[in-house]
Amino acid sequence: MSGNSYLTDRLTPENTGILLVDHQSGLILGVQDHDQNQVRRNAQALARTAKVFGLPIVATTSAPQGPNGPLLPELVAELPQGTPIIHRSGEVDAFDDPAFDEAVRAMNRPNLVIAGVITDVCLMFASLSALGRGYKVHSVLDASGTTNTLARETSLFRLQNAGATLNSTVGVISELLRDWKNPGGPGTADIFGNLAMPFYGAVSASHASAFAAGSGDSRG
């Protein structure tokens, strides 16, 4: 019997919330396992996804007045108006902060899409705690990052063994969209082309240019 619950538990705009954990200006400098700018863009993409699909979203920081630094300003700019931003005073696991725990419970969504810097701390502990509280968790790896590949790989084993679904930014957004004819189609194309898949913007622009040229020929 397959353990695949995709058909019953797939992400939808009605059952999903997003958590962004510690995407801070100091911590992002520790991301060495893949491109820092990609992590930044994908975190922004998830924030914009909340706006496109009307998802609840919570962001949090750890001791932002210290060396961890503030939440990335480009990420703040993408957050929907009224997004709770929980500034923790020192709790390593975001769920150990009662205000964060309450903000997540207030979302009232069974599926949580979680990204965090650093992967083996911010992402992992939040994901494990969410699983322990009965949520279904999608840990988004390319909107997270850590200091080295070994730290990432050990985190992936622990997350997967605990029951988290390992996912990507594009994977999450595509699952939410489900059909390009849905209302989120144009917003998804914008997220892909400008943030999550920059090549897609060039492909779309090339297609639009070719279509315009063809239309011009047919009128002639």
FIVEXDO-412183 format. One record per residue (C-alpha): x, y, z; residue in one letter; residue number from 1; chain. Coordinates in pm, 1 decimal. Last residue first. Layout:
% FIVEXDO-412183
+----------+----------+----------+---------+-----+--------+
|       px |       py |       pz | residuo | num | cadena |
+----------+----------+----------+---------+-----+--------+
|        X |        Y |        Z |       a | NUM |      A |
...
+----------+----------+----------+---------+-----+--------+
***
This chain:
% FIVEXDO-412183
+----------+----------+----------+---------+-----+--------+
|       px |       py |       pz | residuo | num | cadena |
+----------+----------+----------+---------+-----+--------+
|    -63.4 |   4308.4 |  -4338.0 |       g | 220 |      A |
|   -282.3 |   4222.6 |  -4044.6 |       r | 219 |      A |
|   -142.4 |   3870.6 |  -4044.7 |       s | 218 |      A |
|    213.7 |   4000.3 |  -4035.5 |       d | 217 |      A |
|    145.7 |   4220.7 |  -3734.8 |       g | 216 |      A |
|    -10.2 |   3930.6 |  -3548.8 |       s | 215 |      A |
|    299.2 |   3724.6 |  -3617.2 |       g | 214 |      A |
|    524.9 |   3998.0 |  -3483.0 |       a | 213 |      A |
|    310.5 |   4032.5 |  -3171.2 |       a | 212 |      A |
|    317.2 |   3655.8 |  -3117.4 |       f | 211 |      A |
|    694.4 |   3646.7 |  -3157.4 |       a | 210 |      A |
|    736.4 |   3928.7 |  -2907.0 |       s | 209 |      A |
|    500.7 |   3766.2 |  -2659.9 |       a | 208 |      A |
|    684.7 |   3434.5 |  -2691.1 |       h | 207 |      A |
|   1021.4 |   3599.5 |  -2638.3 |       s | 206 |      A |
|    891.0 |   3787.4 |  -2333.7 |       a | 205 |      A |
|    748.4 |   3466.3 |  -2188.1 |       s | 204 |      A |
|   1076.6 |   3279.1 |  -2240.7 |       v | 203 |      A |
|   1274.7 |   3566.1 |  -2087.3 |       a | 202 |      A |
|   1045.4 |   3574.3 |  -1785.2 |       g | 201 |      A |
|   1069.1 |   3198.0 |  -1752.0 |       y | 200 |      A |
|   1447.6 |   3221.9 |  -1731.5 |       f | 199 |      A |
|   1404.7 |   3409.0 |  -1402.3 |       p | 198 |      A |
|   1246.3 |   3103.8 |  -1236.8 |       m | 197 |      A |
|   1155.2 |   3189.2 |   -874.9 |       a | 196 |      A |
|   1170.7 |   3568.7 |   -879.6 |       l | 195 |      A |
|   1066.2 |   3776.4 |  -1179.1 |       n | 194 |      A |
|    947.7 |   3520.2 |  -1432.4 |       g | 193 |      A |
|    812.5 |   3264.4 |  -1185.8 |       f | 192 |      A |
|    639.3 |   3515.0 |   -961.1 |       i | 191 |      A |
|    485.1 |   3698.2 |  -1260.2 |       d | 190 |      A |
|    366.2 |   3372.3 |  -1418.0 |       a | 189 |      A |
|    210.7 |   3279.5 |  -1083.4 |       t | 188 |      A |
|     27.1 |   3611.4 |  -1066.5 |       g | 187 |      A |
|   -112.9 |   3556.6 |  -1415.1 |       p | 186 |      A |
|   -229.2 |   3202.5 |  -1329.9 |       g | 185 |      A |
|   -377.7 |   3267.9 |   -985.2 |       g | 184 |      A |
|   -729.2 |   3304.0 |  -1125.9 |       p | 183 |      A |
|   -729.1 |   2940.7 |  -1247.8 |       n | 182 |      A |
|   -667.4 |   2872.4 |  -1617.4 |       k | 181 |      A |
|   -306.4 |   2780.7 |  -1540.6 |       w | 180 |      A |
|   -438.1 |   2481.5 |  -1344.0 |       d | 179 |      A |
|   -307.4 |   2338.9 |  -1014.5 |       r | 178 |      A |
|   -203.4 |   2682.5 |   -884.9 |       l | 177 |      A |
|   -129.3 |   2566.4 |   -530.1 |       l | 176 |      A |
|     68.4 |   2268.1 |   -657.3 |       e | 175 |      A |
|    259.5 |   2494.2 |   -895.8 |       s | 174 |      A |
|    345.8 |   2734.8 |   -614.8 |       i | 173 |      A |
|    477.0 |   2459.3 |   -388.6 |       v | 172 |      A |
|    683.0 |   2294.2 |   -661.9 |       g | 171 |      A |
|    826.6 |   2628.3 |   -774.0 |       v | 170 |      A |
|    945.2 |   2700.1 |   -419.9 |       t | 169 |      A |
|   1085.4 |   2352.2 |   -372.2 |       s | 168 |      A |
|    972.0 |   2060.9 |   -156.1 |       n | 167 |      A |
|   1072.8 |   1810.4 |    108.4 |       l | 166 |      A |
|    757.7 |   1667.8 |    265.9 |       t | 165 |      A |
|    808.0 |   1633.4 |    640.6 |       a | 164 |      A |
|    743.5 |   1297.8 |    805.7 |       g | 163 |      A |
|   1002.3 |   1282.7 |   1084.4 |       a | 162 |      A |
|   1231.5 |   1064.6 |    870.9 |       n | 161 |      A |
|   1213.7 |   1327.4 |    596.8 |       q | 160 |      A |
|   1311.4 |   1607.1 |    832.0 |       l | 159 |      A |
|   1596.7 |   1411.1 |    989.8 |       r | 158 |      A |
|   1737.7 |   1299.5 |    655.3 |       f | 157 |      A |
|   1708.5 |   1649.3 |    510.6 |       l | 156 |      A |
|   1883.1 |   1801.1 |    811.3 |       s | 155 |      A |
|   2179.0 |   1564.1 |    772.7 |       t | 154 |      A |
|   2204.9 |   1667.1 |    408.2 |       e | 153 |      A |
|   2194.1 |   2039.3 |    478.8 |       r | 152 |      A |
|   2460.5 |   2027.3 |    748.4 |       a | 151 |      A |
|   2678.4 |   1820.3 |    514.4 |       l | 150 |      A |
|   2624.4 |   2070.5 |    231.9 |       t | 149 |      A |
|   2763.0 |   2364.4 |    427.1 |       n | 148 |      A |
|   2662.4 |   2680.3 |    616.5 |       t | 147 |      A |
|   2288.4 |   2671.5 |    567.1 |       t | 146 |      A |
|   2006.9 |   2764.7 |    333.1 |       g | 145 |      A |
|   1631.1 |   2797.8 |    299.6 |       s | 144 |      A |
|   1410.0 |   2916.0 |     14.5 |       a | 143 |      A |
|   1556.2 |   2634.0 |   -197.8 |       d | 142 |      A |
|   1469.6 |   2372.1 |     64.0 |       l | 141 |      A |
|   1102.4 |   2436.2 |    123.2 |       v | 140 |      A |
|    988.6 |   2213.0 |    409.6 |       s | 139 |      A |
|    629.4 |   2109.5 |    337.1 |       h | 138 |      A |
|    462.0 |   2018.8 |    665.4 |       v | 137 |      A |
|    135.9 |   1847.7 |    754.0 |       k | 136 |      A |
|     38.1 |   1985.7 |   1093.1 |       y | 135 |      A |
|    -20.7 |   1762.7 |   1395.8 |       g | 134 |      A |
|    159.5 |   1959.3 |   1665.4 |       r | 133 |      A |
|    463.1 |   1732.0 |   1642.3 |       g | 132 |      A |
|    481.7 |   1803.8 |   1270.6 |       l | 131 |      A |
|    486.6 |   2176.4 |   1344.4 |       a | 130 |      A |
|    761.4 |   2123.9 |   1601.5 |       s | 129 |      A |
|    971.2 |   1927.5 |   1354.8 |       l | 128 |      A |
|    923.9 |   2189.7 |   1083.7 |       s | 127 |      A |
|   1010.7 |   2478.8 |   1316.1 |       a | 126 |      A |
|   1316.8 |   2288.2 |   1437.4 |       f | 125 |      A |
|   1438.0 |   2209.3 |   1085.8 |       m | 124 |      A |
|   1382.2 |   2542.7 |    917.1 |       l | 123 |      A |
|   1545.9 |   2763.9 |   1178.0 |       c | 122 |      A |
|   1819.3 |   2523.1 |   1285.4 |       v | 121 |      A |
|   1951.1 |   2285.9 |   1018.7 |       d | 120 |      A |
|   1826.3 |   2506.4 |    734.7 |       t | 119 |      A |
|   1954.4 |   2842.6 |    875.6 |       i | 118 |      A |
|   1761.8 |   3032.7 |    743.7 |       v | 117 |      A |
|   1402.8 |   2924.0 |    707.6 |       g | 116 |      A |
|   1122.9 |   2803.2 |    483.4 |       a | 115 |      A |
|    793.8 |   2643.7 |    589.2 |       i | 114 |      A |
|    479.9 |   2557.0 |    393.1 |       v | 113 |      A |
|    221.2 |   2452.4 |    650.4 |       l | 112 |      A |
|    -78.9 |   2235.7 |    571.6 |       n | 111 |      A |
|   -360.2 |   2201.7 |    829.0 |       p | 110 |      A |
|   -456.6 |   2572.6 |    816.0 |       r | 109 |      A |
|   -621.4 |   2753.2 |   1107.0 |       n | 108 |      A |
|   -406.4 |   3065.4 |   1062.0 |       m | 107 |      A |
|   -473.4 |   3147.5 |   1429.2 |       a | 106 |      A |
|   -270.1 |   2842.2 |   1528.1 |       r | 105 |      A |
|     32.3 |   2990.9 |   1352.1 |       v | 104 |      A |
|     -6.4 |   3326.3 |   1526.6 |       a | 103 |      A |
|    -48.4 |   3150.7 |   1862.7 |       e | 102 |      A |
|    271.7 |   2949.7 |   1819.5 |       d | 101 |      A |
|    456.5 |   3265.5 |   1717.1 |       f | 100 |      A |
|    332.7 |   3457.3 |   2020.2 |       a |  99 |      A |
|    412.3 |   3165.1 |   2250.6 |       p |  98 |      A |
|    777.4 |   3155.5 |   2137.7 |       d |  97 |      A |
|    888.8 |   2792.8 |   2161.3 |       d |  96 |      A |
|    738.9 |   2748.4 |   1813.7 |       f |  95 |      A |
|   1027.0 |   2949.7 |   1666.0 |       a |  94 |      A |
|   1276.5 |   2688.3 |   1783.1 |       d |  93 |      A |
|   1588.9 |   2884.2 |   1876.5 |       v |  92 |      A |
|   1405.1 |   3107.2 |   2125.2 |       e |  91 |      A |
|   1613.6 |   3419.1 |   2181.3 |       g |  90 |      A |
|   1401.0 |   3733.4 |   2196.9 |       s |  89 |      A |
|   1165.7 |   3643.4 |   1915.9 |       r |  88 |      A |
|   1033.8 |   3912.1 |   1682.9 |       h |  87 |      A |
|    704.4 |   3784.0 |   1540.7 |       i |  86 |      A |
|    603.3 |   3946.5 |   1214.3 |       i |  85 |      A |
|    227.3 |   3909.5 |   1166.6 |       p |  84 |      A |
|    128.8 |   3998.9 |    808.2 |       t |  83 |      A |
|   -105.5 |   4298.7 |    809.0 |       g |  82 |      A |
|    -34.9 |   4403.4 |    452.4 |       q |  81 |      A |
|     92.2 |   4112.1 |    247.3 |       p |  80 |      A |
|    466.4 |   4055.0 |    268.5 |       l |  79 |      A |
|    662.9 |   4151.4 |    -42.8 |       e |  78 |      A |
|    825.9 |   4468.7 |     93.8 |       a |  77 |      A |
|    931.2 |   4283.3 |    409.1 |       v |  76 |      A |
|   1114.4 |   4034.8 |    187.8 |       l |  75 |      A |
|   1308.6 |   4308.9 |     10.2 |       e |  74 |      A |
|   1396.2 |   4452.0 |    351.6 |       p |  73 |      A |
|   1544.8 |   4122.0 |    475.0 |       l |  72 |      A |
|   1425.9 |   4079.9 |    834.0 |       l |  71 |      A |
|   1660.6 |   4259.8 |   1068.5 |       p |  70 |      A |
|   2008.7 |   4150.3 |   1174.1 |       g |  69 |      A |
|   2136.4 |   3820.9 |   1312.4 |       n |  68 |      A |
|   2415.4 |   4026.9 |   1472.8 |       p |  67 |      A |
|   2179.1 |   4170.0 |   1735.8 |       g |  66 |      A |
|   1865.1 |   4386.0 |   1716.3 |       q |  65 |      A |
|   1687.7 |   4112.7 |   1518.1 |       p |  64 |      A |
|   1701.1 |   3865.6 |   1811.7 |       a |  63 |      A |
|   1546.5 |   3582.2 |   1606.0 |       s |  62 |      A |
|   1301.1 |   3686.5 |   1338.6 |       t |  61 |      A |
|    954.3 |   3568.0 |   1239.5 |       t |  60 |      A |
|    718.7 |   3575.9 |    944.1 |       a |  59 |      A |
|    359.2 |   3451.3 |    938.3 |       v |  58 |      A |
|    148.4 |   3396.5 |    627.3 |       i |  57 |      A |
|   -220.7 |   3343.5 |    557.4 |       p |  56 |      A |
|   -286.1 |   3255.0 |    193.9 |       l |  55 |      A |
|   -479.7 |   3475.6 |    -47.7 |       g |  54 |      A |
|   -349.8 |   3300.3 |   -358.2 |       f |  53 |      A |
|   -160.0 |   3588.3 |   -520.6 |       v |  52 |      A |
|    -79.0 |   3761.0 |   -191.4 |       k |  51 |      A |
|     56.9 |   3450.9 |    -18.5 |       a |  50 |      A |
|    251.3 |   3370.2 |   -335.2 |       t |  49 |      A |
|    422.0 |   3708.5 |   -305.0 |       r |  48 |      A |
|    565.6 |   3598.1 |     29.9 |       a |  47 |      A |
|    671.2 |   3265.3 |   -118.9 |       l |  46 |      A |
|    841.6 |   3442.3 |   -408.7 |       a |  45 |      A |
|   1023.5 |   3676.6 |   -170.5 |       q |  44 |      A |
|   1164.9 |   3373.6 |     10.0 |       a |  43 |      A |
|   1256.6 |   3233.7 |   -330.6 |       n |  42 |      A |
|   1434.1 |   3551.4 |   -432.4 |       r |  41 |      A |
|   1640.5 |   3568.3 |   -113.4 |       r |  40 |      A |
|   1735.3 |   3199.7 |   -129.5 |       v |  39 |      A |
|   1834.7 |   3245.3 |   -494.2 |       q |  38 |      A |
|   2045.7 |   3545.0 |   -398.2 |       n |  37 |      A |
|   2229.4 |   3337.6 |   -140.1 |       q |  36 |      A |
|   2326.7 |   3072.4 |   -397.2 |       d |  35 |      A |
|   2368.5 |   2725.5 |   -252.3 |       h |  34 |      A |
|   2527.4 |   2543.0 |     40.2 |       d |  33 |      A |
|   2697.9 |   2859.0 |    166.7 |       q |  32 |      A |
|   2420.3 |   3045.8 |    345.6 |       v |  31 |      A |
|   2589.3 |   3210.8 |    642.1 |       g |  30 |      A |
|   2544.3 |   3558.4 |    494.3 |       l |  29 |      A |
|   2167.2 |   3507.8 |    513.9 |       i |  28 |      A |
|   2198.7 |   3510.1 |    894.1 |       l |  27 |      A |
|   2302.4 |   3875.4 |    907.1 |       g |  26 |      A |
|   2031.5 |   4023.0 |    684.8 |       s |  25 |      A |
|   1756.8 |   3806.3 |    829.3 |       q |  24 |      A |
|   1537.2 |   3537.4 |    674.9 |       h |  23 |      A |
|   1463.0 |   3406.9 |   1023.8 |       d |  22 |      A |
|   1162.3 |   3180.0 |    968.3 |       v |  21 |      A |
|    908.2 |   3230.7 |    692.6 |       l |  20 |      A |
|    585.9 |   3036.4 |    762.7 |       l |  19 |      A |
|    320.7 |   2988.8 |    492.7 |       i |  18 |      A |
|    -38.6 |   2865.9 |    528.8 |       g |  17 |      A |
|   -231.8 |   2607.0 |    329.7 |       t |  16 |      A |
|   -580.3 |   2454.8 |    336.3 |       n |  15 |      A |
|   -794.1 |   2693.1 |    128.3 |       e |  14 |      A |
|   -532.8 |   2802.9 |   -126.3 |       p |  13 |      A |
|   -469.6 |   2433.7 |   -196.6 |       t |  12 |      A |
|   -179.7 |   2201.0 |   -117.5 |       l |  11 |      A |
|   -242.6 |   1833.3 |   -179.7 |       r |  10 |      A |
|   -357.3 |   1626.5 |    118.7 |       d |   9 |      A |
|   -606.5 |   1380.6 |    -31.8 |       t |   8 |      A |
|   -451.8 |   1324.4 |   -375.1 |       l |   7 |      A |
|    -96.9 |   1366.3 |   -246.4 |       y |   6 |      A |
|   -125.4 |   1112.2 |     35.5 |       s |   5 |      A |
|    145.0 |    877.7 |    -95.6 |       n |   4 |      A |
|    200.9 |    605.8 |    164.9 |       g |   3 |      A |
|    138.5 |    338.5 |    -97.9 |       s |   2 |      A |
|      0.0 |      0.0 |      0.0 |       m |   1 |      A |
+----------+----------+----------+---------+-----+--------+
***
